[in-house]
Amino acid sequence: MAAYELKNRLVVGIASSALFDLAEADAVFRDQGEEAYRAYQEEHLDDTLDKGVAFPFVRRLLSLNDLSPEDPLVEVIILSRNDPDTGLRVMRSIQSHDLPISRAVFMQGRSPHRFMPALNMSLFLSADEGDVREAVACGLPAGRVLGPALADEDDDQDLRIAFDFDGVLADDASEQVYQADGIEGFRSHETTNAATPHDPGPLRDFLAGVNRLQRREEERRAQEPEYKLRVHVSLVTARAAPAHERPVRSLKNWGVTVNDAFFLGGIDKSAIMEVLRPHIFFDDQVGHLTGTARSTPSVHVPFGKINEPKVPVPASDGRAGRPPAETTS
């Protein structure tokens, strides 16, 4: 299939470490080296890998291809540091789990993220922090999966996706204002610039792709009134009024939408996640994800100045340099 045929599809790249639970195999690699790892994978070639953090998200995303069976709307492609031999177990596990994934890039010991533009990918997920940071440093949309591999409930056909705003859907310019001038300076800045759209962040295009799927669902429901919409998108941000207006205006300016918005003003996001139950949640701050990852498949998007390496600064709430009450994200 030529790459240009992917241009109208939502294409997601995923490392085997995000799709499956590779803890046991990774331990062999770390403790015994590459040759032992190769032998282990060969010995367990027919042992199906357990579902990983991103498995429920990927399965539901691919299920939306029933909206257009002859011209699929979604493409998921394996991007792996494995070589083709050690990648065989991954591909067999994909077949065993009945996932419609047929394409893969195996790059022995090297990160395959540089092929993302050629494959029209708007998202790359991996459990490898180094691979994700390399991709983001190259301006590519990537995130590191965290959290539990939740039970994939067969009777739940919905796909619930939640996004933070600053540093995820938008750039981190306002976050930098907050870091420099504090909460009052941030609020003043956002109120003054309420009508000025943010520059898009790393996952704006991914949201646009999800919105295309939602429009196809609306078309199906117009033809079949009994059709139940499956894709639900939420914005979950620590912003609060009056800083809520600029994100809403920015989304509209970019031509993207969300179904729900939570402006929490510093309330712990994990409490909301336990009720919202998204199949995946994207945030740029590890401090927020430490809580959400206990119950929610979470993704750290290491974008922006706050994710640059720095010397930790003690803070009363345990988060380096952050006031306990509120953040922009």
C-alpha positions as CSV (number, residue, x, y, z in Angstrom):
1,M,0.0,0.0,0.0
2,A,1.5,3.3,-1.0
3,A,2.0,5.9,1.8
4,Y,-0.1,8.5,-0.1
5,E,-3.2,6.3,0.4
6,L,-2.9,6.9,4.1
7,K,-3.5,10.7,3.8
8,N,-7.2,10.6,4.6
9,R,-6.9,8.1,7.4
10,L,-6.2,8.5,11.1
11,V,-2.9,6.7,11.5
12,V,-1.4,5.8,14.8
13,G,2.0,4.2,15.4
14,I,2.3,2.0,18.4
15,A,5.3,0.2,20.0
16,S,4.8,-3.3,21.1
17,S,5.6,-2.1,24.7
18,A,2.4,0.0,24.6
19,L,0.1,-2.5,23.0
20,F,1.2,-5.6,25.1
21,D,2.6,-6.4,28.5
22,L,6.3,-7.0,27.9
23,A,7.5,-6.8,31.5
24,E,8.7,-10.4,31.6
25,A,10.6,-10.3,28.2
26,D,12.1,-6.9,29.1
27,A,13.4,-8.3,32.4
28,V,15.2,-11.0,30.4
29,F,16.7,-8.4,28.2
30,R,17.9,-6.2,31.0
31,D,19.2,-9.0,33.3
32,Q,20.6,-11.5,30.7
33,G,21.3,-9.5,27.5
34,E,20.2,-9.6,23.9
35,E,21.0,-13.2,23.1
36,A,19.0,-14.5,26.1
37,Y,16.2,-12.2,25.0
38,R,16.2,-13.6,21.5
39,A,16.2,-17.2,22.8
40,Y,13.3,-16.3,25.2
41,Q,11.2,-14.8,22.5
42,E,11.8,-17.8,20.2
43,E,11.0,-20.2,23.0
44,H,7.7,-18.3,23.7
45,L,6.8,-17.6,20.1
46,D,3.4,-19.2,20.4
47,D,2.6,-17.8,23.8
48,T,0.2,-14.9,23.3
49,L,1.3,-11.7,25.0
50,D,-1.1,-10.2,27.5
51,K,-2.9,-6.9,26.8
52,G,-0.9,-3.8,27.6
53,V,-1.9,-0.2,28.7
54,A,-3.0,1.0,25.2
55,F,-4.7,-2.2,24.1
56,P,-8.3,-1.2,24.9
57,F,-7.8,2.2,23.2
58,V,-6.3,0.6,20.1
59,R,-9.0,-2.1,19.8
60,R,-11.8,0.4,20.0
61,L,-10.1,2.8,17.6
62,L,-9.8,0.0,15.0
63,S,-13.4,-1.1,15.5
64,L,-14.5,2.2,14.0
65,N,-13.5,0.9,10.6
66,D,-16.9,-0.8,10.5
67,L,-18.1,2.7,9.5
68,S,-16.3,2.3,6.2
69,P,-15.3,-1.4,5.6
70,E,-14.0,-1.0,2.1
71,D,-11.9,2.1,2.8
72,P,-10.8,1.9,6.4
73,L,-10.8,5.2,8.4
74,V,-8.2,4.1,10.9
75,E,-4.7,2.5,10.5
76,V,-2.6,1.3,13.3
77,I,1.0,0.4,12.5
78,I,3.6,-1.2,14.8
79,L,6.8,0.8,15.3
80,S,9.3,-1.3,17.0
81,R,13.0,-1.5,18.1
82,N,12.8,-5.2,17.7
83,D,14.3,-6.9,14.6
84,P,12.0,-8.9,12.4
85,D,12.8,-12.2,14.2
86,T,12.1,-11.1,17.7
87,G,9.1,-9.2,16.4
88,L,7.4,-12.4,15.2
89,R,5.9,-13.0,18.7
90,V,4.3,-9.5,18.6
91,M,2.7,-10.2,15.2
92,R,1.4,-13.6,16.3
93,S,0.0,-12.0,19.4
94,I,-1.8,-9.4,17.3
95,Q,-3.4,-12.3,15.3
96,S,-4.3,-14.2,18.4
97,H,-6.1,-11.1,19.8
98,D,-7.9,-10.7,16.5
99,L,-6.6,-7.1,16.0
100,P,-6.7,-5.9,12.3
101,I,-3.1,-4.7,12.3
102,S,-1.1,-5.9,9.4
103,R,1.7,-3.3,9.0
104,A,4.8,-3.0,11.0
105,V,8.2,-1.3,11.0
106,F,11.0,-3.3,12.8
107,M,14.3,-1.4,13.3
108,Q,16.8,-3.5,15.2
109,G,17.9,-1.4,18.2
110,R,16.9,1.9,16.6
111,S,14.0,4.1,17.1
112,P,11.6,4.1,14.1
113,H,10.0,7.4,14.9
114,R,11.6,9.1,11.9
115,F,9.2,7.2,9.6
116,M,6.1,8.8,11.2
117,P,5.8,11.7,8.6
118,A,6.1,9.2,5.7
119,L,3.3,7.1,7.2
120,N,1.1,10.2,8.0
121,M,1.0,9.4,11.7
122,S,-0.6,11.8,14.0
123,L,0.4,9.9,17.2
124,F,3.1,7.5,18.4
125,L,2.7,5.6,21.7
126,S,5.4,3.7,23.5
127,A,6.4,2.7,27.0
128,D,10.0,3.7,26.2
129,E,10.7,7.2,27.6
130,G,13.8,7.7,25.4
131,D,12.0,6.9,22.2
132,V,9.2,9.2,23.0
133,R,11.4,12.1,24.0
134,E,13.5,11.7,20.8
135,A,10.3,11.8,18.7
136,V,9.0,14.9,20.5
137,A,12.4,16.6,20.2
138,C,12.0,16.1,16.4
139,G,8.6,17.9,16.5
140,L,6.6,14.7,16.3
141,P,3.4,13.8,18.3
142,A,4.4,11.1,20.7
143,G,3.6,10.0,24.2
144,R,4.7,7.5,26.9
145,V,2.1,5.2,28.2
146,L,1.7,4.9,32.0
147,G,-0.7,3.1,34.3
148,P,-2.6,-0.1,34.5
149,A,-3.5,-2.6,31.8
150,L,-7.2,-2.4,32.5
151,A,-9.7,-5.2,31.8
152,D,-10.9,-4.7,28.2
153,E,-14.7,-4.9,28.7
154,D,-16.2,-6.5,25.7
155,D,-19.7,-5.1,26.4
156,D,-18.3,-1.5,26.5
157,Q,-18.1,-0.5,22.8
158,D,-17.5,3.2,23.5
159,L,-14.1,4.9,23.0
160,R,-13.5,7.7,25.5
161,I,-10.5,9.9,25.0
162,A,-9.5,12.7,27.4
163,F,-7.0,15.5,26.7
164,D,-5.2,18.1,28.8
165,F,-5.0,21.4,27.0
166,D,-1.7,23.4,27.5
167,G,1.3,21.4,26.2
168,V,-1.0,18.8,24.6
169,L,-3.6,20.3,22.3
170,A,-2.1,23.8,22.5
171,D,1.5,24.9,22.8
172,D,3.0,25.7,26.1
173,A,3.3,29.5,25.8
174,S,0.7,30.1,28.5
175,E,2.3,27.5,30.8
176,Q,5.6,29.5,30.5
177,V,3.7,32.7,31.5
178,Y,2.4,30.8,34.5
179,Q,5.9,29.6,35.5
180,A,7.4,33.1,35.1
181,D,4.6,35.2,36.6
182,G,2.5,33.0,38.8
183,I,-1.2,32.4,38.8
184,E,-2.3,36.1,38.8
185,G,0.0,36.9,36.0
186,F,-1.3,33.9,34.1
187,R,-4.9,34.9,34.6
188,S,-4.3,38.4,33.5
189,H,-2.4,37.2,30.4
190,E,-5.2,34.8,29.4
191,T,-8.0,37.3,30.0
192,T,-6.2,39.9,27.9
193,N,-5.6,37.4,25.1
194,A,-8.9,35.6,25.4
195,A,-9.7,36.3,21.7
196,T,-6.3,35.3,20.5
197,P,-6.0,31.6,19.5
198,H,-3.2,29.6,20.9
199,D,-0.7,28.0,18.5
200,P,-1.5,24.3,18.1
201,G,0.3,21.8,20.3
202,P,1.5,18.3,19.4
203,L,-1.9,16.5,19.5
204,R,-4.1,19.0,17.7
205,D,-3.9,17.0,14.5
206,F,-4.7,13.8,16.3
207,L,-7.8,15.4,17.7
208,A,-8.7,16.6,14.2
209,G,-8.5,12.9,13.1
210,V,-10.7,11.8,15.9
211,N,-13.2,14.5,14.9
212,R,-13.3,13.1,11.4
213,L,-14.4,9.7,12.9
214,Q,-17.0,11.5,14.9
215,R,-18.4,13.2,11.8
216,R,-18.7,9.8,10.1
217,E,-20.6,8.5,13.1
218,E,-23.0,11.5,12.8
219,E,-23.5,10.6,9.1
220,R,-24.3,7.0,10.1
221,R,-26.8,8.1,12.7
222,A,-28.5,10.4,10.2
223,Q,-29.0,7.3,8.0
224,E,-29.7,5.0,10.9
225,P,-31.4,6.8,13.8
226,E,-30.8,3.8,16.1
227,Y,-27.1,4.0,15.7
228,K,-25.3,4.8,19.0
229,L,-22.4,7.2,19.0
230,R,-19.3,5.5,20.3
231,V,-16.5,8.2,20.3
232,H,-16.6,10.7,23.2
233,V,-13.9,13.3,23.7
234,S,-13.3,15.3,26.8
235,L,-11.0,18.3,27.7
236,V,-9.7,18.0,31.3
237,T,-7.7,21.0,32.4
238,A,-6.5,22.6,35.6
239,R,-7.6,26.0,34.1
240,A,-10.6,27.8,35.6
241,A,-12.5,30.9,34.9
242,P,-11.5,33.4,33.6
243,A,-8.8,31.4,31.8
244,H,-11.4,29.0,30.4
245,E,-12.4,31.2,27.5
246,R,-9.2,31.1,25.5
247,P,-9.1,27.3,25.1
248,V,-12.7,27.2,23.9
249,R,-12.0,29.9,21.3
250,S,-8.8,28.2,20.3
251,L,-10.5,24.9,19.6
252,K,-13.1,26.6,17.5
253,N,-10.4,28.5,15.6
254,W,-8.6,25.3,14.8
255,G,-11.7,23.6,13.6
256,V,-11.8,20.9,16.2
257,T,-14.3,20.1,18.9
258,V,-14.7,18.2,22.2
259,N,-17.9,16.8,23.7
260,D,-17.2,17.8,27.3
261,A,-14.9,20.2,29.1
262,F,-13.7,20.1,32.7
263,F,-12.2,23.3,34.0
264,L,-10.9,22.1,37.4
265,G,-8.9,25.0,38.8
266,G,-6.4,22.7,40.4
267,I,-8.7,19.9,41.6
268,D,-7.0,16.5,41.4
269,K,-7.7,15.1,37.9
270,S,-7.6,11.5,39.1
271,A,-10.9,12.0,40.9
272,I,-12.5,13.0,37.6
273,M,-10.9,10.2,35.7
274,E,-12.4,7.6,38.0
275,V,-15.8,8.8,37.0
276,L,-15.1,9.6,33.4
277,R,-13.3,6.3,32.8
278,P,-11.5,7.3,29.6
279,H,-9.6,4.6,27.7
280,I,-6.7,7.0,27.4
281,F,-5.8,10.4,28.9
282,F,-3.1,12.7,27.5
283,D,-1.2,15.2,29.8
284,D,2.1,17.0,29.6
285,Q,2.9,16.8,33.3
286,V,4.0,13.7,35.1
287,G,2.8,15.2,38.4
288,H,-0.8,15.0,37.1
289,L,-0.4,11.5,35.7
290,T,1.0,10.0,38.9
291,G,-2.5,10.2,40.2
292,T,-4.5,9.3,37.1
293,A,-2.2,6.4,36.2
294,R,-3.4,4.4,39.2
295,S,-6.8,3.8,37.6
296,T,-6.6,5.3,34.0
297,P,-4.5,4.4,31.0
298,S,-2.5,7.6,30.9
299,V,0.0,9.1,28.4
300,H,2.8,11.6,29.2
301,V,3.4,14.0,26.3
302,P,6.9,15.4,27.2
303,F,6.4,18.6,25.3
304,G,7.4,22.2,26.2
305,K,9.7,23.9,28.6
306,I,8.3,22.2,31.7
307,N,9.6,18.9,30.3
308,E,13.1,20.1,29.7
309,P,15.7,18.6,32.1
310,K,16.2,20.7,35.2
311,V,17.4,20.6,38.8
312,P,14.4,19.7,41.1
313,V,13.2,22.5,43.4
314,P,11.6,21.5,46.7
315,A,7.9,22.3,47.0
316,S,5.5,21.9,49.8
317,D,3.2,19.6,47.9
318,G,5.9,17.4,46.5
319,R,5.8,18.8,43.0
320,A,9.0,20.7,42.1
321,G,8.4,24.4,41.8
322,R,4.6,24.1,41.5
323,P,2.0,25.8,43.7
324,P,-0.3,23.2,45.3
325,A,-3.6,24.8,44.3
326,E,-3.6,25.3,40.5
327,T,-1.7,24.7,37.3
328,T,-2.5,25.8,33.7
329,S,-2.7,22.3,32.4
